[in-house]
């Protein structure tokens, strides 16, 4: 009798599920940008039409970010010179912005696809630099701080910054950042519910701040230790609330086993109805809305090194996807900061039919696509360490599986 394969904690490795048909995955819309070692590749949902975009033994491509209409892809590039590169997809002549003293580790397009915001470490200090860049032009530094999180204002060339963990700032391009409100507690990324109002946290309460009038209103008791993600249609807020005395939420930014407080709640608040719904009392390590705002995926523990995505709708839990071990890149660079990446990356396909993730299932590693309304299991499409789906071309997502 053969010994049963186990993971690093000694637990059995789940058998690899039966893959859905290639045709079902190939029928999905959009394209995937896949980080595989030093390389950045673009391919169809089933791994077809795989094309190398950037990267080689001497050139590292990272942090892919699709433009809002999915027509262009930006990425950070290091080949002796640190740059931000943007190009139309299918590949066209790239627009290169140089002048960085370290490699940007986060990129986010504005809502028009004209500019990118970036974050990078200062070359000679412990802080981070936030700036903006028009593809092909030199960068413009906006602010420095540690920590530093950002959110583009809809349809306006301004950003909300959460700087140094103690204040909310408004940054107009080419102008100094202006402090507009204090912040307290452990939250990271602000979010805009409309063109003028931005969400923040102060004294355990969710604050809605009007940046035009400086009027602030308390909206929800949310706790000082929280993370939240706004739905793409800006009508619902998924948020974690943690009981007093706990210290951490989600993944630690290291290869270590996730550390999660024992008493944590994932909830959804509906701004239109005022309804506040409990999603789960299990540890939620990350969560993300589908492009049409109809479904919420949240990442739960699945024993040992394994995690799995749960799919939730307003009617309740919709499905539970296959357990897997996340890639080190996803575990270290993306999942710990899921609420920031939720504003610039897509694990969902444009039509809310499937999710993509990178990791190991059984003895096989790579990039997997799994349909959310099926029990057929994931389909391995490629080697790779991280993948992000192109957004809906119309900006709002198609019909969901509901």
C-alpha positions in Angstrom: 0.0 0.0 0.0 1.4 3.4 -1.0 1.9 6.1 1.6 -0.6 8.8 1.5 0.8 12.2 0.3 0.8 14.9 2.9 1.4 18.6 2.9 3.9 20.5 5.1 1.7 20.2 8.2 1.3 16.5 7.8 -2.3 16.6 6.6 -3.4 14.5 3.5 -3.2 16.3 0.2 -6.7 16.3 -1.4 -7.1 14.4 -4.6 -7.2 16.7 -7.7 -10.9 17.2 -8.7 -12.2 16.3 -12.1 -11.7 19.2 -14.5 -14.6 20.8 -16.2 -14.6 20.5 -20.0 -12.1 22.6 -21.8 -15.0 23.9 -23.9 -16.8 25.3 -20.9 -13.7 27.2 -19.8 -12.8 28.3 -23.3 -16.3 29.8 -23.6 -15.6 32.3 -20.8 -15.0 35.9 -21.9 -12.0 38.1 -21.3 -8.2 37.4 -21.1 -5.8 36.5 -18.3 -2.5 38.2 -17.5 -0.3 35.6 -15.9 2.9 36.2 -13.9 5.1 33.1 -14.3 8.5 33.7 -12.6 10.1 36.6 -14.4 7.7 36.4 -17.3 4.3 38.1 -18.0 2.0 36.3 -20.4 -1.5 36.9 -21.8 -3.8 34.1 -22.7 -7.4 33.0 -23.1 -9.4 31.6 -20.2 -8.5 28.1 -21.2 -4.8 28.9 -21.7 -5.1 29.1 -25.4 -3.4 31.9 -27.4 -0.6 32.1 -24.9 1.6 35.0 -25.7 4.8 36.3 -23.9 4.4 40.0 -23.2 7.5 40.7 -21.2 10.2 39.1 -19.1 13.3 37.0 -19.6 16.3 35.8 -17.6 17.6 39.4 -17.4 14.2 41.2 -17.3 11.6 40.9 -14.6 8.0 41.8 -15.4 5.5 42.0 -12.4 2.3 43.7 -11.1 0.1 43.5 -14.2 -2.8 45.8 -14.2 -5.5 46.0 -16.9 -6.9 49.3 -18.0 -10.7 49.8 -17.2 -11.8 48.8 -20.7 -9.3 45.9 -20.9 -7.6 47.2 -24.0 -4.2 47.9 -22.4 -2.1 46.2 -19.9 0.5 48.0 -17.6 3.2 46.3 -15.6 6.4 47.0 -13.6 9.6 46.1 -15.4 13.2 45.7 -14.1 16.1 45.1 -16.5 18.7 47.3 -14.9 16.3 50.2 -15.1 13.1 50.3 -13.1 10.1 51.2 -15.3 6.4 51.2 -15.7 5.3 49.9 -19.1 1.9 50.0 -20.8 0.9 48.4 -24.0 -2.2 47.7 -26.0 -3.2 44.0 -26.1 -2.8 42.4 -28.6 0.8 43.7 -28.2 1.6 47.1 -29.7 4.5 49.4 -29.3 4.9 49.8 -25.5 4.9 53.1 -23.7 7.7 53.1 -21.2 8.0 55.5 -18.2 11.4 55.4 -16.5 13.0 57.4 -13.7 12.3 55.2 -10.7 15.0 54.3 -8.2 13.2 51.1 -7.1 10.6 48.9 -8.7 6.9 49.8 -8.3 5.0 47.1 -6.4 1.4 48.3 -7.1 -0.3 49.9 -10.1 -3.8 51.1 -10.5 -5.4 52.9 -13.5 -7.7 55.8 -13.1 -11.3 55.4 -14.3 -10.6 56.8 -17.7 -7.5 54.8 -18.5 -5.4 57.9 -18.9 -3.1 57.7 -15.9 -1.7 55.2 -13.5 -1.1 55.5 -9.7 1.9 53.6 -8.4 3.5 52.6 -5.1 7.1 51.8 -4.6 9.6 51.6 -1.7 11.9 54.6 -1.2 15.4 53.6 -2.2 17.0 55.0 0.9 14.4 54.7 3.6 11.6 52.7 5.2 8.8 54.7 3.6 6.8 54.2 0.4 6.4 56.7 -2.4 3.1 57.1 -4.1 2.9 58.9 -7.5 1.1 59.0 -10.8 2.3 58.5 -14.4 0.8 59.0 -17.8 2.2 56.0 -19.8 5.3 57.0 -21.7 5.9 60.1 -19.6 8.1 60.6 -16.4 6.4 59.9 -13.1 5.1 62.6 -10.7 5.7 62.0 -7.0 2.5 62.7 -5.0 3.3 61.6 -1.4 5.5 59.5 0.8 4.5 57.6 4.0 4.3 54.2 5.7 1.9 52.7 5.4 0.3 54.2 2.4 -2.9 53.2 0.6 -4.8 54.8 -2.2 -8.1 55.0 -4.1 -8.8 56.9 -7.3 -11.7 59.3 -7.2 -14.3 58.4 -9.9 -14.0 60.4 -13.1 -11.7 63.0 -11.4 -7.9 63.3 -11.5 -7.7 63.0 -7.7 -6.9 60.3 -5.2 -7.8 59.6 -1.6 -4.7 58.5 0.4 -4.6 56.8 3.7 -1.2 58.0 4.9 0.9 56.9 7.9 -2.1 55.1 9.4 -3.4 58.4 11.0 -5.0 60.6 8.3 -7.0 60.7 5.1 -5.6 62.9 2.4 -6.8 64.2 -0.9 -4.3 64.4 -3.7 -5.0 66.4 -6.9 -2.5 65.6 -9.6 0.4 68.1 -9.7 -0.6 69.5 -6.3 0.5 68.7 -2.8 -1.7 66.3 -0.8 -4.1 67.9 1.6 -5.1 66.3 4.9 -8.9 66.1 5.1 -9.7 63.9 8.1 -8.0 61.9 10.9 -8.2 58.1 10.9 -7.9 55.7 13.8 -7.7 51.9 14.1 -6.4 49.2 11.8 -7.9 49.7 8.4 -6.1 50.1 5.1 -7.7 51.3 1.9 -10.3 54.1 1.5 -13.1 53.7 -1.0 -15.3 56.1 -2.9 -19.1 55.5 -2.8 -19.6 58.3 -5.4 -17.7 61.1 -7.0 -17.7 63.2 -3.8 -17.9 60.9 -0.8 -15.2 58.6 0.5 -15.3 55.9 3.2 -12.9 56.0 6.1 -12.7 54.8 9.7 -12.5 56.9 12.9 -13.1 55.8 16.5 -14.5 52.5 15.4 -17.1 54.0 13.1 -17.4 54.0 9.3 -17.2 57.6 8.2 -18.6 59.0 5.0 -16.7 62.2 4.1 -17.8 64.6 1.5 -14.6 66.1 0.1 -16.4 69.1 -1.4 -18.1 70.3 1.7 -15.9 68.6 4.4 -19.1 67.3 5.9 -18.7 63.9 7.7 -21.4 61.5 8.9 -21.1 58.4 10.9 -22.5 55.5 8.9 -21.9 52.2 10.7 -20.3 50.8 13.8 -17.5 48.8 12.2 -14.7 48.5 14.8 -11.2 49.8 14.9 -9.8 46.6 13.4 -11.4 46.2 10.0 -11.0 45.6 6.3 -13.6 46.5 3.7 -14.2 46.2 -0.1 -16.9 48.2 -1.9 -18.9 46.5 -4.7 -18.2 47.7 -8.3 -21.6 49.4 -8.5 -20.9 51.1 -5.1 -24.1 50.0 -3.5 -22.8 47.3 -1.0 -19.9 47.1 1.3 -18.3 43.8 2.4 -16.5 44.3 5.7 -14.8 42.4 8.5 -15.5 43.4 12.0 -13.2 42.0 14.8 -14.1 41.8 18.4 -11.9 43.8 20.8 -8.7 42.2 21.9 -7.8 40.5 18.6 -4.9 41.9 16.6 -4.7 40.6 13.1 -6.8 40.0 10.0 -6.0 37.7 7.1 -2.7 36.6 5.8 0.6 37.7 7.3 2.8 39.1 4.5 5.1 36.1 4.8 5.1 32.4 3.9 4.0 31.6 7.4 0.6 30.0 8.1 -2.2 32.7 8.1 -2.9 34.2 11.5 -6.6 35.0 12.0 -8.4 36.2 15.1 -10.8 33.7 16.5 -13.8 36.1 16.7 -14.3 37.8 13.4 -17.4 38.5 11.3 -17.6 39.1 7.6 -20.7 41.1 6.8 -22.3 42.9 3.9 -24.0 46.3 4.3 -26.4 47.5 1.6 -26.3 51.3 1.3 -29.7 51.5 -0.5 -31.7 49.4 1.9 -29.7 49.7 5.1 -29.7 45.9 5.4 -26.6 44.5 7.3 -26.2 40.8 6.6 -23.8 38.3 8.2 -21.9 36.3 5.6 -19.8 34.1 7.8 -18.3 33.8 11.3 -15.4 31.7 9.9 -12.1 33.4 9.4 -12.2 35.2 6.0 -8.6 35.7 4.8 -9.6 37.8 1.7 -12.8 38.7 -0.2 -13.7 40.2 -3.6 -16.9 41.2 -5.4 -17.8 39.8 -8.8 -17.8 42.5 -11.6 -21.6 42.7 -11.6 -21.7 43.1 -7.8 -24.0 40.1 -7.5 -21.6 37.6 -5.9 -19.0 37.8 -3.2 -16.0 35.4 -3.1 -14.3 35.0 0.3 -11.3 32.9 1.1 -11.5 30.5 4.0 -9.2 28.0 5.6 -9.4 24.4 4.4 -7.0 22.6 6.7 -3.2 22.6 6.8 -1.8 24.9 4.1 -5.0 24.7 2.1 -7.5 27.4 1.5 -10.7 27.6 -0.6 -12.9 30.2 -2.1 -16.5 30.4 -0.9 -19.1 32.0 -3.2 -21.9 34.0 -1.5 -25.0 35.8 -2.8 -27.6 37.7 -0.9 -29.6 34.5 -0.7 -26.8 32.8 1.1 -23.7 30.7 0.4 -23.8 29.7 -3.3 -20.9 27.3 -3.7 -17.6 26.3 -2.2 -14.7 25.8 -4.6 -11.8 23.4 -4.5 -9.1 23.5 -1.7 -5.6 24.5 -2.8 -2.3 25.8 -1.5 -1.8 29.4 -2.7 1.4 30.2 -4.6 4.0 32.0 -2.5 3.7 35.1 -4.7 -0.1 35.3 -4.1 0.3 34.5 -0.4 3.1 37.1 0.1 2.3 40.0 -2.3 -1.4 40.0 -3.1 -3.6 38.3 -0.5 -2.3 40.3 2.5 -3.4 43.5 0.8 -6.6 42.1 -0.9 -8.6 45.3 -0.2 -6.1 47.5 -2.0 -5.9 45.0 -5.0 -9.7 44.7 -5.1 -9.6 48.2 -6.7 -7.2 47.3 -9.5 -7.3 43.5 -10.0 -9.9 40.9 -11.0 -9.9 37.3 -9.8 -13.4 37.0 -11.4 -14.1 36.7 -15.1 -15.9 39.6 -16.7 -19.3 37.8 -16.6 -19.2 36.5 -13.0 -19.0 32.8 -14.1 -15.6 31.8 -12.8 -12.6 32.7 -10.6 -8.9 32.3 -11.3 -6.2 31.4 -8.7 -2.6 30.2 -8.6 -1.3 27.5 -6.4 -1.0 23.7 -5.9 -3.8 21.1 -6.1 -2.6 17.6 -5.3 0.9 17.3 -6.8 0.3 19.8 -9.6 1.0 23.6 -9.5 -0.1 26.4 -11.8 -3.0 28.7 -12.7 -6.5 27.3 -12.3 -9.9 28.5 -13.5 -13.0 27.2 -11.7 -16.6 27.7 -12.6 -18.6 29.0 -9.6 -21.9 27.3 -10.5 -20.4 23.8 -11.0 -19.0 21.0 -8.9 -16.8 19.8 -11.8 -13.7 21.3 -10.2 -10.9 23.5 -11.5 -9.2 23.5 -14.9 -5.4 24.0 -14.9 -4.7 26.4 -17.8 -1.0 27.2 -17.4 2.1 27.3 -15.2 2.2 30.5 -13.2 2.3 32.3 -9.8 -0.5 34.8 -10.2 -3.2 35.7 -12.6 -5.7 38.6 -13.1 -8.6 38.7 -15.4 -9.3 41.6 -17.8 -12.3 43.6 -16.7 -15.7 43.8 -18.5 -15.4 45.8 -21.7 -18.5 47.7 -20.8 -17.4 48.4 -17.3 -20.1 46.7 -15.4 -20.1 43.0 -15.8 -22.4 40.7 -17.7 -25.2 38.4 -16.5 -24.3 36.4 -13.4 -25.0 32.7 -12.8 -27.9 33.7 -10.5 
